[in-house]
Amino acid sequence: MVYNRPQMDFNKTRRTQIHDLKPEHEHFRTEVLNGLRKAQKELPSKYFYNERGSYLYERICTLDEYYPPRTEIAIMKAHIKEIVELLGPNTYLIEYGCGNCVKTRILLDYLPNISTYVPIDISVEQLRRVSQELTSHYSELEVSPVCADYTSNFKLPASKRPSDRTVVYFPGSTIGNFDPISARNFLEHIGSVCGTGGALLIGVDLKKDPDVLHRAYNDREGVTAAFNLNLLERINRELNGDFQLDNFQHYAFYNPRESRIEMHLVSLRDHIVHLDDVSIPFVEGESIWTESSYKFNSDEFALMAMDAGFQVKKVWTDERQWFSVQYLVAN
Ligand code: AVJ
C-alpha cells in the first residue's frame, strides 16, 4: 500500500516556499582563506555542491565504480516495510543534504501520514526544483524546504500538523565526510534535534577491499576529478580567484590507517594563486585536501553513536556488506 499518494491533478499544483537562510558568501570566503593558509592546505567538502557540483555529483552516482548510491537504494528497497514500521506514522521528517531526493522518495512512498517533510540542502537551485517536484507528486505531503549549511545552527520550520516523533534521515554516508570528533558531535547535535525517543535513519559506508574504494574515487571517465576541480572554478568565480585548473591534479587514495578516502588537488608546479588581493603560494607537489570519506565497521559506528547518545537498533546491509543503513534511537 502506498500512503503518500501521487497527485494526478496537475491543475491543483501547490507551491512550496523555501526558507532561504543564505548560507554562503562571507562565510565561504572566510573558510576558504582559513583553509588555504594552513600548512596542509584544505577546503571544506560541503562547498563542492554548487549547481555544477551537484550536477557532477549526480553523474558520479551513475558511475559503475561508485557503488554507494546503488547499494544503499537496494538496501532501502529490500527492507522498506520494516524500515517504515520502525519509523512509525505521523513523523516530522528532516533530511540533511537531500540532494536529488531519490532515496527519500522510497521513504515517502511508504511512510504513513508524514506530518512535515523538511529537506535541508546547501544548494538552493536543486532544493527549489526538487521541493517543487515533491509537492506536486505527493498530494498530501507538507514540504518545508530549508536552504542552509546544516552544520550551522538554524531554526527548523514549525509543523502545521501534529507529529508523534521527529525522525532525521541522513543517507549517502555523508557522516563519513566529517572527521571522527566532528562526526560524533554532529550525531549528538542530531540527537538534540530529534529529542528523546526520536530516531535517526542513516547510511553508513563500510570498510572493504581498498581497490574497490580506490576505483570508486578514481573513475575512468574522470567525473570525480572534474567534481574535485570544480571547487577551484567556484572559488575563481565567487571569490575572484585565479586558480588555473591545469596546474592541479585530482589525487584520491585510501588511507587504511585512518580508514578514509582522502581527496586532494595536487599542485603540479611552484606558483602563486590570488584571491582578490590575497596571495597563496604553492610549491610543486603540495596539495589542497578537499575531502575525507571515512569508512566504518558496524561495531565502531555503534560505539561512536552510543557516545553521542544514540542506540543502534537495527543494521541492514547488502550481501557483500559494502554499505549499511542503520536505525538509531536517541536516549
Ligand atoms: C556521498 C557525499 C558522502 O564521500 O563518497 C563522491 C561524495 N566524493 N565522490 C563520498 C563524493 C567523491 C560522497 N558523499
Residues whose N, C-alpha, C, O or C-beta is under 5 A from the ligand:
A	BS01	AVJ	G172 S173 T174 S292 S293
